[in-house]
């Protein structure tokens, strides 16, 4: 069994066709078929069912697929890591992050990176939840991840500090002149919620926090991404809770950001499966320097109640 055979197998699965897979790989169809058959002989059975119109996975193929994907991704990541260890003069760096972090925190860092290391291109993959982010990093889709600090991570991790979570209202909102608001003051408001809002003990984090101060949030709209929710809040559809950096990145000055009293925060980190070298280490260092230079967000969270601490512990995806 070889890496090339697994790459050929994955191409056939992705294209659902030997012909299209051969075209994408720039090889002849007989050569591709020969490699896939050799792979099937090595594993002891058929991985693909040949059909009049395309192919489909057999039961053995479905079991083999995720392991082949991991093996190929890990091999590519190993190649990138080896090249990166030589320095940051060239190559490609793969990053994984949450949508909210990509919109809010990364643009300035990436712009600075491009100025410092124009020979290293970046590939950015965005996910909607911390669970998906960590799972995909474990599967080798990226060299490092940037997002809420994982609750349990055994690989290298650099803490970037905390980001404040704020409430977003339009300019003409009665609360717009305030610097901060208590959660209980929002009991009669319409709320915009994000599909990836995390659960704490089986309860959505905002429902839990609002319940502890005596109300159930009235949800009028659910969105896939926080940037969409923030735009809706700026238009007056309802209020939304979101990371401060993301709000400024999504809508700029088109809305008002209110701190919560007591303040809510989430811890951010950059983390990887393997020790950081070369370009990955340089990018992590740049992130750390940018986070250290950023102004502190909001007030202290020392008096945060249990629900607020749960937000911190769960990473508060708000993707």
BAMI-644080 format. One line per field, with one value per residue (C-alpha): x, y, z; residue in three letters. Coordinates in steps of 0.02 Angstrom, whole numbers. Layout:
REM BAMI-644080
X = (X_...)
Y = (Y_...)
Z = (Z_...)
code = (ALA_...)
//
This chain:
REM BAMI-644080
X = (0_72_28_3_-124_-222_-216_-283_-421_-472_-476_-595_-707_-708_-746_-861_-779_-616_-615_-634_-511_-381_-404_-385_-226_-157_-132_-208_-363_-279_-138_-262_-365_-208_-157_-331_-340_-168_-231_-384_-274_-167_-318_-399_-560_-653_-657_-760_-911_-896_-1065_-1126_-1128_-986_-930_-981_-897_-918_-935_-748_-719_-822_-720_-556_-597_-568_-402_-343_-392_-295_-142_-136_-165_-34_92_59_71_236_304_250_325_490_500_445_582_708_637_499_570_437_304_125_50_-121_-225_-388_-500_-679_-775_-789_-601_-564_-673_-619_-443_-349_-360_-234_-118_-125_-90_62_118_108_218_348_344_280_349_238_59_-83_-230_-369_-504_-652_-765_-924_-882_-733_-775_-761_-603_-514_-574_-513_-344_-326_-363_-218_-310_-203_-33_-105_-271_-325_-479_-551_-430_-470_-523_-409_-265_-106_-8_83_-27_7_-119_-163_-262_-448_-577_-731_-906_-1022_-1204_-1239_-1379_-1418_-1377_-1558_-1578_-1625_-1469_-1352_-1288_-1236_-1064_-1125_-1285_-1337_-1406_-1569_-1603_-1622_-1764_-1895_-1785_-1793_-1635_-1538_-1452_-1315_-1336_-1168_-1204_-1127_-1216_-1174_-1243_-1363_-1429_-1387_-1267_-1373_-1530_-1436_-1363_-1529_-1619_-1502_-1557_-1742_-1794_-1797_-1729_-1859_-1773_-1836_-1698_-1565_-1417_-1272_-1137_-1110_-1066_-1242_-1318_-1221_-1281_-1459_-1434_-1364_-1522_-1632_-1696_-1644_-1496_-1353_-1203_-1040_-850_-797_-661_-783_-915_-793_-732_-908_-993_-864_-948_-1127_-1184_-1155_-1060_-1114_-1010_-1100_-1095_-1011_-907_-902_-741_-671_-490_-404_-255_-153_-123_-55_-34_155_294_292_440_479_329_207_314_337_150_113_243_163_-8_60_143_-16_-122_0_-5_-195_-288_-369_-552_-686_-694_-639_-721_-665_-844_-918_-1059_-1061_-1146_-1017_-876_-962_-952_-765_-740_-842_-750_-912_-906_-1027_-958)
Y = (0_168_350_370_229_312_479_396_311_477_561_428_448_637_634_480_430_347_455_621_568_522_693_784_685_702_514_387_294_121_180_246_85_-19_78_66_-121_-143_-49_-161_-316_-251_-220_-384_-331_-210_-28_34_-34_-2_50_95_278_310_221_210_153_-24_-57_-90_72_174_104_138_315_420_333_362_545_564_475_584_745_698_662_830_916_827_889_1068_1057_993_1135_1262_1205_1276_1451_1566_1616_1520_1386_1374_1383_1308_1392_1335_1452_1501_1615_1748_1746_1753_1907_1996_1953_1888_2019_2137_1994_1918_2088_2108_1931_1965_2119_2022_1856_1885_1717_1615_1595_1559_1440_1483_1358_1422_1320_1357_1279_1242_1057_1057_1163_1046_889_951_1003_829_758_858_985_1129_1167_1266_1330_1498_1505_1489_1399_1212_1138_988_997_894_979_1147_1294_1481_1587_1749_1831_1864_1942_2030_1974_2122_2160_2242_2370_2499_2684_2732_2603_2675_2591_2663_2800_2676_2600_2440_2347_2210_2053_2069_2236_2142_2032_2114_2119_2018_1913_1857_1689_1595_1413_1365_1434_1309_1199_1196_1041_1018_1198_1337_1455_1612_1522_1464_1636_1726_1595_1630_1812_1771_1770_1670_1762_1792_1729_1807_1752_1616_1631_1520_1652_1788_1917_1897_1912_2073_2150_2107_2185_2344_2353_2343_2164_2123_2119_1995_1945_1932_1946_2128_2106_2018_2154_2289_2182_2140_2309_2438_2589_2548_2494_2518_2394_2378_2288_2170_2207_2099_2079_1919_1860_1712_1653_1640_1532_1467_1279_1136_946_953_1070_1233_1268_1383_1474_1402_1461_1632_1653_1602_1727_1865_1822_1831_1999_2069_2009_2084_2252_2257_2365_2272_2233_2294_2279_2146_1976_1933_1934_1832_1717_1531_1550_1679_1562_1426_1537_1554_1368_1318_1440_1527_1479_1609_1559)
Z = (0_-51_-25_-213_-213_-74_-166_-322_-222_-142_-312_-380_-227_-245_-431_-424_-587_-643_-800_-711_-575_-707_-789_-623_-583_-759_-778_-895_-840_-856_-742_-615_-620_-597_-441_-363_-397_-318_-165_-155_-164_-21_92_45_-41_-153_-95_-242_-331_-519_-589_-765_-713_-594_-436_-255_-96_-32_154_159_63_186_330_238_178_337_372_194_207_369_299_143_240_368_230_149_318_353_187_225_400_332_207_336_456_334_363_300_132_36_40_100_274_311_449_529_628_670_554_690_721_535_514_672_726_576_436_516_564_389_310_423_380_193_217_318_222_44_-13_102_43_165_152_275_324_426_540_635_804_915_904_714_722_842_751_583_653_727_554_482_374_438_514_658_724_795_904_1079_1194_1194_1360_1332_1210_1220_1080_1076_1128_1142_1237_1149_1289_1303_1188_1255_1206_1180_1145_977_954_816_837_875_1014_1186_1257_1126_1241_1374_1393_1475_1512_1633_1554_1653_1566_1401_1462_1349_1193_1034_1010_857_885_792_741_817_991_1113_1239_1424_1512_1367_1372_1249_1337_1316_1376_1529_1569_1543_1648_1793_1793_1775_1592_1431_1279_1143_985_822_702_692_574_523_549_678_544_473_646_679_516_566_738_659_553_708_693_872_988_974_1078_980_996_995_863_746_764_712_568_508_511_564_640_586_760_946_1054_1235_1366_1483_1669_1731_1573_1469_1388_1294_1295_1125_1078_933_940_837_835_821_879_781_668_523_450_578_724_643_617_797_857_752_823_1000_968_890_1037_1162_1072_1061_1188_1332_1301_1418_1605_1726_1729_1904_1967_1825_1881_1841_1672_1621_1671_1571_1417_1447_1473_1321_1209_1161_977_911_741)
code = (UNK_UNK_UNK_UNK_UNK_UNK_UNK_UNK_UNK_UNK_UNK_UNK_UNK_UNK_UNK_UNK_UNK_UNK_UNK_UNK_UNK_UNK_UNK_UNK_UNK_UNK_UNK_UNK_UNK_UNK_UNK_UNK_UNK_UNK_UNK_UNK_UNK_UNK_UNK_UNK_UNK_UNK_UNK_UNK_UNK_UNK_UNK_UNK_UNK_UNK_UNK_UNK_UNK_UNK_UNK_UNK_UNK_UNK_UNK_UNK_UNK_UNK_UNK_UNK_UNK_UNK_UNK_UNK_UNK_UNK_UNK_UNK_UNK_UNK_UNK_UNK_UNK_UNK_UNK_UNK_UNK_UNK_UNK_UNK_UNK_UNK_UNK_UNK_UNK_UNK_UNK_UNK_UNK_UNK_UNK_UNK_UNK_UNK_UNK_UNK_UNK_UNK_UNK_UNK_UNK_UNK_UNK_UNK_UNK_UNK_UNK_UNK_UNK_UNK_UNK_UNK_UNK_UNK_UNK_UNK_UNK_UNK_UNK_UNK_UNK_UNK_UNK_UNK_UNK_UNK_UNK_UNK_UNK_UNK_UNK_UNK_UNK_UNK_UNK_UNK_UNK_UNK_UNK_UNK_UNK_UNK_UNK_UNK_UNK_UNK_UNK_UNK_UNK_UNK_UNK_UNK_UNK_UNK_UNK_UNK_UNK_UNK_UNK_UNK_UNK_UNK_UNK_UNK_UNK_UNK_UNK_UNK_UNK_UNK_UNK_UNK_UNK_UNK_UNK_UNK_UNK_UNK_UNK_UNK_UNK_UNK_UNK_UNK_UNK_UNK_UNK_UNK_UNK_UNK_UNK_UNK_UNK_UNK_UNK_UNK_UNK_UNK_UNK_UNK_UNK_UNK_UNK_UNK_UNK_UNK_UNK_UNK_UNK_UNK_UNK_UNK_UNK_UNK_UNK_UNK_UNK_UNK_UNK_UNK_UNK_UNK_UNK_UNK_UNK_UNK_UNK_UNK_UNK_UNK_UNK_UNK_UNK_UNK_UNK_UNK_UNK_UNK_UNK_UNK_UNK_UNK_UNK_UNK_UNK_UNK_UNK_UNK_UNK_UNK_UNK_UNK_UNK_UNK_UNK_UNK_UNK_UNK_UNK_UNK_UNK_UNK_UNK_UNK_UNK_UNK_UNK_UNK_UNK_UNK_UNK_UNK_UNK_UNK_UNK_UNK_UNK_UNK_UNK_UNK_UNK_UNK_UNK_UNK_UNK_UNK_UNK_UNK_UNK_UNK_UNK_UNK_UNK_UNK_UNK_UNK_UNK_UNK_UNK_UNK_UNK_UNK_UNK_UNK_UNK_UNK_UNK_UNK_UNK_UNK_UNK_UNK_UNK_UNK_UNK)
//
